Amino acid sequence: MKAAVNVLRAYVSVDKVEEDVKVVSAVIQSDINNVLEIRLKFCWILLFLM
């Protein structure tokens, strides 16, 4: 019984870690998208200034 509980705990913690990884990677992804957008706007501004 104790072993089953330990396995369940391990499974839940792995699940939690996977969720955290998904959240973190989603945040990183949106950060990258924001940076690309800003660079794109910056390029357009430079083009207009020339």
N, CA, C and O atoms as a Tinker XYZ file with bonds, in Angstrom:
   200  protein
     1  N      0.842000   -1.206000    0.000000    73     2
     2  CA     0.000000    0.000000    0.000000    64     1     3
     3  C      0.877000    1.256000    0.000000    63     2     4     5
     4  O      0.626000    2.213000   -0.732000    81     3
     5  N      1.910000    1.220000    0.841000    73     3     6
     6  CA     2.799000    2.382000    0.935000    64     5     7
     7  C      3.506000    2.624000   -0.400000    63     6     8     9
     8  O      3.681000    3.765000   -0.828000    81     7
     9  N      3.905000    1.530000   -1.045000    73     7    10
    10  CA     4.581000    1.646000   -2.342000    64     9    11
    11  C      3.660000    2.294000   -3.367000    63    10    12    13
    12  O      4.093000    3.128000   -4.162000    81    11
    13  N      2.393000    1.907000   -3.343000    73    11    14
    14  CA     1.419000    2.472000   -4.283000    64    13    15
    15  C      1.283000    3.979000   -4.057000    63    14    16    17
    16  O      1.211000    4.757000   -5.008000    81    15
    17  N      1.249000    4.372000   -2.795000    73    15    18
    18  CA     1.144000    5.801000   -2.469000    64    17    19
    19  C      2.372000    6.546000   -2.981000    63    18    20    21
    20  O      2.258000    7.637000   -3.540000    81    19
    21  N      3.552000    5.947000   -2.785000    73    19    22
    22  CA     4.790000    6.573000   -3.259000    64    21    23
    23  C      4.791000    6.722000   -4.771000    63    22    24    25
    24  O      5.195000    7.757000   -5.301000    81    23
    25  N      4.336000    5.682000   -5.462000    73    23    26
    26  CA     4.268000    5.734000   -6.923000    64    25    27
    27  C      3.313000    6.837000   -7.358000    63    26    28    29
    28  O      3.599000    7.597000   -8.284000    81    27
    29  N      2.178000    6.911000   -6.676000    73    27    30
    30  CA     1.182000    7.935000   -6.997000    64    29    31
    31  C      1.772000    9.329000   -6.782000    63    30    32    33
    32  O      1.598000   10.222000   -7.611000    81    31
    33  N      2.471000    9.503000   -5.658000    73    31    34
    34  CA     3.104000   10.797000   -5.369000    64    33    35
    35  C      4.108000   11.156000   -6.452000    63    34    36    37
    36  O      4.144000   12.291000   -6.929000    81    35
    37  N      4.925000   10.177000   -6.836000    73    35    38
    38  CA     5.934000   10.412000   -7.867000    64    37    39
    39  C      5.255000   10.809000   -9.174000    63    38    40    41
    40  O      5.703000   11.724000   -9.865000    81    39
    41  N      4.172000   10.111000   -9.503000    73    39    42
    42  CA     3.453000   10.389000  -10.751000    64    41    43
    43  C      2.878000   11.800000  -10.735000    63    42    44    45
    44  O      2.974000   12.535000  -11.717000    81    43
    45  N      2.274000   12.172000   -9.591000    73    43    46
    46  CA     1.676000   13.505000   -9.461000    64    45    47
    47  C      2.753000   14.577000   -9.581000    63    46    48    49
    48  O      2.550000   15.593000  -10.247000    81    47
    49  N      3.909000   14.353000   -8.932000    73    47    50
    50  CA     4.966000   15.366000   -8.990000    64    49    51
    51  C      5.534000   15.479000  -10.406000    63    50    52    53
    52  O      5.875000   16.575000  -10.850000    81    51
    53  N      5.636000   14.350000  -11.117000    73    51    54
    54  CA     6.096000   14.393000  -12.507000    64    53    55
    55  C      5.088000   15.168000  -13.350000    63    54    56    57
    56  O      5.458000   15.986000  -14.193000    81    55
    57  N      3.805000   14.892000  -13.107000    73    55    58
    58  CA     2.740000   15.604000  -13.807000    64    57    59
    59  C      2.874000   17.107000  -13.563000    63    58    60    61
    60  O      2.765000   17.909000  -14.490000    81    59
    61  N      3.108000   17.473000  -12.312000    73    59    62
    62  CA     3.237000   18.879000  -11.928000    64    61    63
    63  C      4.418000   19.509000  -12.663000    63    62    64    65
    64  O      4.315000   20.614000  -13.196000    81    63
    65  N      5.530000   18.797000  -12.683000    73    63    66
    66  CA     6.723000   19.316000  -13.362000    64    65    67
    67  C      6.434000   19.530000  -14.841000    63    66    68    69
    68  O      6.832000   20.544000  -15.415000    81    67
    69  N      5.738000   18.569000  -15.461000    73    67    70
    70  CA     5.406000   18.707000  -16.879000    64    69    71
    71  C      4.537000   19.939000  -17.105000    63    70    72    73
    72  O      4.737000   20.678000  -18.069000    81    71
    73  N      3.566000   20.158000  -16.208000    73    71    74
    74  CA     2.708000   21.341000  -16.318000    64    73    75
    75  C      3.553000   22.612000  -16.221000    63    74    76    77
    76  O      3.399000   23.539000  -17.016000    81    75
    77  N      4.454000   22.637000  -15.223000    73    75    78
    78  CA     5.325000   23.802000  -15.040000    64    77    79
    79  C      6.160000   24.051000  -16.286000    63    78    80    81
    80  O      6.322000   25.192000  -16.719000    81    79
    81  N      6.690000   22.974000  -16.859000    73    79    82
    82  CA     7.506000   23.108000  -18.065000    64    81    83
    83  C      6.671000   23.694000  -19.197000    63    82    84    85
    84  O      7.139000   24.559000  -19.938000    81    83
    85  N      5.433000   23.220000  -19.329000    73    83    86
    86  CA     4.549000   23.740000  -20.377000    64    85    87
    87  C      4.317000   25.233000  -20.187000    63    86    88    89
    88  O      4.382000   26.008000  -21.142000    81    87
    89  N      4.046000   25.630000  -18.947000    73    87    90
    90  CA     3.792000   27.046000  -18.652000    64    89    91
    91  C      5.022000   27.881000  -18.974000    63    90    92    93
    92  O      4.931000   28.913000  -19.639000    81    91
    93  N      6.172000   27.423000  -18.496000    73    91    94
    94  CA     7.421000   28.165000  -18.722000    64    93    95
    95  C      7.723000   28.284000  -20.208000    63    94    96    97
    96  O      8.096000   29.356000  -20.685000    81    95
    97  N      7.562000   27.182000  -20.943000    73    95    98
    98  CA     7.867000   27.233000  -22.375000    64    97    99
    99  C      6.874000   28.131000  -23.105000    63    98   100   101
   100  O      7.237000   28.788000  -24.080000    81    99
   101  N      5.619000   28.165000  -22.640000    73    99   102
   102  CA     4.631000   29.057000  -23.249000    64   101   103
   103  C      5.030000   30.516000  -23.019000    63   102   104   105
   104  O      4.927000   31.346000  -23.922000    81   103
   105  N      5.484000   30.814000  -21.806000    73   103   106
   106  CA     5.916000   32.182000  -21.485000    64   105   107
   107  C      7.120000   32.567000  -22.342000    63   106   108   109
   108  O      7.169000   33.662000  -22.903000    81   107
   109  N      8.090000   31.654000  -22.438000    73   107   110
   110  CA     9.283000   31.921000  -23.249000    64   109   111
   111  C      8.888000   32.150000  -24.703000    63   110   112   113
   112  O      9.398000   33.054000  -25.364000    81   111
   113  N      7.967000   31.312000  -25.192000    73   111   114
   114  CA     7.509000   31.428000  -26.573000    64   113   115
   115  C      6.897000   32.804000  -26.823000    63   114   116   117
   116  O      7.194000   33.441000  -27.833000    81   115
   117  N      6.040000   33.266000  -25.902000    73   115   118
   118  CA     5.401000   34.567000  -26.094000    64   117   119
   119  C      6.430000   35.688000  -25.994000    63   118   120   121
   120  O      6.316000   36.695000  -26.693000    81   119
   121  N      7.441000   35.523000  -25.124000    73   119   122
   122  CA     8.512000   36.514000  -25.032000    64   121   123
   123  C      9.251000   36.617000  -26.360000    63   122   124   125
   124  O      9.534000   37.715000  -26.840000    81   123
   125  N      9.562000   35.464000  -26.949000    73   123   126
   126  CA    10.264000   35.448000  -28.238000    64   125   127
   127  C      9.418000   36.151000  -29.294000    63   126   128   129
   128  O      9.931000   36.939000  -30.089000    81   127
   129  N      8.120000   35.861000  -29.297000    73   127   130
   130  CA     7.222000   36.497000  -30.266000    64   129   131
   131  C      7.211000   38.011000  -30.078000    63   130   132   133
   132  O      7.230000   38.761000  -31.053000    81   131
   133  N      7.179000   38.461000  -28.816000    73   131   134
   134  CA     7.187000   39.897000  -28.533000    64   133   135
   135  C      8.467000   40.544000  -29.044000    63   134   136   137
   136  O      8.434000   41.612000  -29.655000    81   135
   137  N      9.590000   39.888000  -28.788000    73   135   138
   138  CA    10.878000   40.425000  -29.236000    64   137   139
   139  C     10.901000   40.539000  -30.758000    63   138   140   141
   140  O     11.360000   41.543000  -31.303000    81   139
   141  N     10.406000   39.508000  -31.440000    73   139   142
   142  CA    10.385000   39.534000  -32.904000    64   141   143
   143  C      9.505000   40.674000  -33.403000    63   142   144   145
   144  O      9.864000   41.377000  -34.348000    81   143
   145  N      8.353000   40.852000  -32.763000    73   143   146
   146  CA     7.452000   41.940000  -33.166000    64   145   147
   147  C      8.135000   43.289000  -32.996000    63   146   148   149
   148  O      8.066000   44.148000  -33.876000    81   147
   149  N      8.794000   43.467000  -31.854000    73   147   150
   150  CA     9.471000   44.738000  -31.584000    64   149   151
   151  C     10.567000   44.979000  -32.618000    63   150   152   153
   152  O     10.724000   46.096000  -33.113000    81   151
   153  N     11.322000   43.933000  -32.942000    73   151   154
   154  CA    12.381000   44.078000  -33.952000    64   153   155
   155  C     11.788000   44.451000  -35.298000    63   154   156   157
   156  O     12.339000   45.279000  -36.024000    81   155
   157  N     10.658000   43.832000  -35.626000    73   155   158
   158  CA    10.003000   44.107000  -36.900000    64   157   159
   159  C      9.585000   45.578000  -36.970000    63   158   160   161
   160  O      9.817000   46.254000  -37.972000    81   159
   161  N      8.968000   46.057000  -35.892000    73   159   162
   162  CA     8.547000   47.464000  -35.847000    64   161   163
   163  C      9.756000   48.383000  -35.954000    63   162   164   165
   164  O      9.720000   49.400000  -36.646000    81   163
   165  N     10.823000   48.012000  -35.260000    73   163   166
   166  CA    12.037000   48.809000  -35.285000    64   165   167
   167  C     12.582000   48.907000  -36.707000    63   166   168   169
   168  O     13.003000   49.977000  -37.149000    81   167
   169  N     12.570000   47.779000  -37.418000    73   167   170
   170  CA    13.043000   47.765000  -38.811000    64   169   171
   171  C     12.187000   48.685000  -39.673000    63   170   172   173
   172  O     12.710000   49.434000  -40.499000    81   171
   173  N     10.867000   48.628000  -39.481000    73   171   174
   174  CA     9.972000   49.493000  -40.254000    64   173   175
   175  C     10.270000   50.961000  -39.974000    63   174   176   177
   176  O     10.310000   51.782000  -40.891000    81   175
   177  N     10.478000   51.283000  -38.702000    73   175   178
   178  CA    10.779000   52.675000  -38.329000    64   177   179
   179  C     12.075000   53.125000  -39.001000    63   178   180   181
   180  O     12.154000   54.231000  -39.535000    81   179
   181  N     13.094000   52.257000  -38.969000    73   179   182
   182  CA    14.361000   52.594000  -39.623000    64   181   183
   183  C     14.160000   52.821000  -41.117000    63   182   184   185
   184  O     14.723000   53.754000  -41.690000    81   183
   185  N     13.358000   51.968000  -41.744000    73   183   186
   186  CA    13.087000   52.116000  -43.179000    64   185   187
   187  C     12.434000   53.462000  -43.467000    63   186   188   189
   188  O     12.797000   54.151000  -44.420000    81   187
   189  N     11.464000   53.828000  -42.628000    73   187   190
   190  CA    10.769000   55.100000  -42.846000    64   189   191
   191  C     11.707000   56.288000  -42.643000    63   190   192   193
   192  O     11.604000   57.295000  -43.344000    81   191
   193  N     12.620000   56.166000  -41.683000    73   191   194
   194  CA    13.551000   57.262000  -41.413000    64   193   195
   195  C     14.538000   57.453000  -42.560000    63   194   196   197
   196  O     14.987000   58.569000  -42.820000    81   195
   197  N     14.876000   56.352000  -43.250000    73   195   198
   198  CA    15.793000   56.475000  -44.385000    64   197   199
   199  C     15.067000   57.165000  -45.526000    63   198   200
   200  O     15.649000   57.375000  -46.590000    81   199
